[in-house]
């Protein structure tokens, strides 16, 4: 049986490149992380969508 590790939302948002995809880990309220796998086209579409609503850039 695997060791039980506490699931916390503490920590930074992170994105790492793996051989065929990008993996984004986002801390969530209540603990845990949302993990999203994206290819380059999906990541660009997300960037474009966010840039339209994020203030200050």
N, C-alpha and C positions, 0 to 999 in steps of 0.2 A: 504494500500500500504506500502510495506517495505521501511524503511529508506534507502536512497542512501548513500553508503559508497564509498569513493575514492578507486580505485584499484591501488595499487602501487606495484612495484616489490621490494620495499625496504624491508629489513629484511632478516634473515638467511634462508638457506635451512633447512627444518625440516622433521623428520620422527617420526610418532607416531604409537604405536601398538594399534589397536582396537581388539575386541574379535576374529575376524576371518581373519584379514588382517593387513597389514602395509599400512599407508597412507603417501606418500612422497609429500611435497609441495616445488616446485622449483620456485624462483622468475624468471620472464622473462623480456627480454628487451621490453621496451614500456609499462610496467606496467602489473599487474596481476600475477597470479601464475599458473604454470602447476601442476595439481594434478594427481598423479598416485597411483592407488591401486594395491598392490602386495601381493601374498601369500608368505610363507616362501621359497618355491622352486624357485619362480620367483626372489625373493630378492637375493638368493644365486647365481642364474645364472647371475644376473646383477653385483653382486660383482665380480664374476669370470671374466666376460667380461671386467669390468673396470680395474681390477688389471693387466690385460695384456697390458694396454696402459697408465696407470698413472705412471709418473716418480717419483722417490724418495722413494719408499717403498721397 
